[in-house]
Amino acid sequence: MDLAALFQLAILWAHAMAAVAWVGGSLFYALALTPAIEQLGSTPERLSLLGVASREFREVVRLAIVVFVVTGVVLAFARLGQPRISTAYVVVLAVKVALSLWMFWLAGRVGRGARAADEAEKPHVAWWLRPQYLILELGAVVYLLSLALRLLYEQSLGIPI
């Protein structure tokens, strides 16, 4: 394996690890931590634990976003520079980037405390439309699009699927 291949492997690994950290962390946060914290009621311990967990996870998300942007740009230039990239690849990539930007925007809102204000003003909004759950849902779709991009890229190289 040459140096260029090792660099590409490192970029792919960093991109994947950022996805694992953010989407996996969001899944844990939504399905395990939040229900456990809610069982504590309105106690000072609950507020303290919620504050610490939110602050720590916010740092994970910030780092993941930086890694996504840097590695995503490198991957996009490398892949789009290939002579046989299909229009379908470009379209799927554009949708993935758009959904990722939406996730980044939602994460910024949640990080600034907009989530609590939104939920207080809109109690009728379904739980799955709240920002923290939308991030998780979008993350799952973005991950699916990543797999589609891999298949489309391999097809462009003539690799049978």
N, C-alpha and C positions, 0 to 999 in steps of 0.2 A: 504494500500500500504506500503510495507516494505522499508527499507532504500536502498536496492540494486535496487529496482524498481524505486525509486525516483532518484537515481544516474543515472540510464539508461535513464530516462525521461529527466534529465538535459543535458546529453550528446547529446541525439537526438535533443533536442530543440536548443542547441548551434550550432550543425551541420547545422540544418535547418536555423537558423538565419544568419549564415555566408553565406549560399547560397542566402538567400533573399537579404542581404546587397550587395553582389558582383554581382550576376546576375541581380537583380532588379536595382541596381545602374548602371550597364553597360547598361541596357536597357534604363534607363532614360538619361544617358550620350549620348548614340548614337542617340536616337530618339527625344529627346527634347532639351537638353542643346547644343549639337553640332550645330544643325540647327539654334538655336536662336543666338548663338555666331557668326556663319558665317554671319548672317545678319548685324553684326556690321562692316563688312569689315576689312580693315587693320588698324584700329584705335588703339591708345594706350590703350583704354578701353578694346578692344577685347583681346589684348595680356595680359593685367593685369587679366581680368576675367578668361581667359583660364589657365593662370599660377596658380591662386589661386584654381580654381576648380580641376585642375589636381593634384595639391599637396595634397589637402584635400582628394580626392578620392583615391589617391595612399595609403594614410594611412589606409583608410577603407579596401582596398584590402590586404594590408600587415597583418592587424589584422585578416581578414577573412582567409587568408592562414594559419596563425598560428592556428586558431581555427579548420580549416579543418584537418590539420595534426594531432593535438592532439586528437580531437574527432574521426577522422577517424581510427586512430590506435586502440583506445579503442573499437570502434564499430566492427572493423574487428576481433580483438581477441575474443570479446564476441560472435560474430556470427560464426566465423570459429571454435570455440570450441564446438559448438553444434554437437551432434553425427549424426544427420540426414541431414546435409547440403549437397545439391546436387552439382554435378560437374557444372551444369549450373550456380548455384549461384557463384561459385568460378570464372568461366570464365567471367561472367558479372562484378563481382567485379574487376577482373584484368583489364578489358577494362576501367571501370570507373576510376580506379587509374591511368592508363596510360594517359587517356584523361585529368584528373585533373593535372597530372604532366606537360603535354603540356601547359595547361592553366597557370600554375604557371610560366613556362619558358617564355611564351609570355608576361605575366604581368611584369616579370622582365625586358624584353627587352623594353616594352613600358615605364616602369618606368625610365629606363636609357636614354630615349630619342631616342632609336633606331627606333621608329616608324617614326619620321620625316625624318630621314636619309634614311630609306627604301623607303618611299613614294617619296622622291626626286629622288632617283636612279631608281625607278620602277614605273613611272607614268602609265604604261600600265596595271598594276595589277588591277583587278576588285575590287571595293570597299569592297565586301563581303569577300575578301581574305586578307584584311589588318588586322594587328594584333588585333586592338581593336574590330573589328567585329568578327574575329575568336574566340576571348575569349567569346564573347556573344553567338555565335553559339555552341561552345563547352560546355558552361555552360548549355545551353538548353538540349543538348544531355546527359550531366552528370546528370542533374536533372531527365530526363526520365529514365536513367539507375538506379537511386536511387529508383524510383517507381517500376521498374522491380525487383530490389533486395528485396524490401519489399514484393512483391507478392511471389517471390521465397522462401523467408524466412517463410512466413505464410504457404505456401504449405508444406514446410519441417516439420512444426509443426502440420500439418493435419488440418489447418484452411481452411474451404471451401471458395472459392472465388466467 
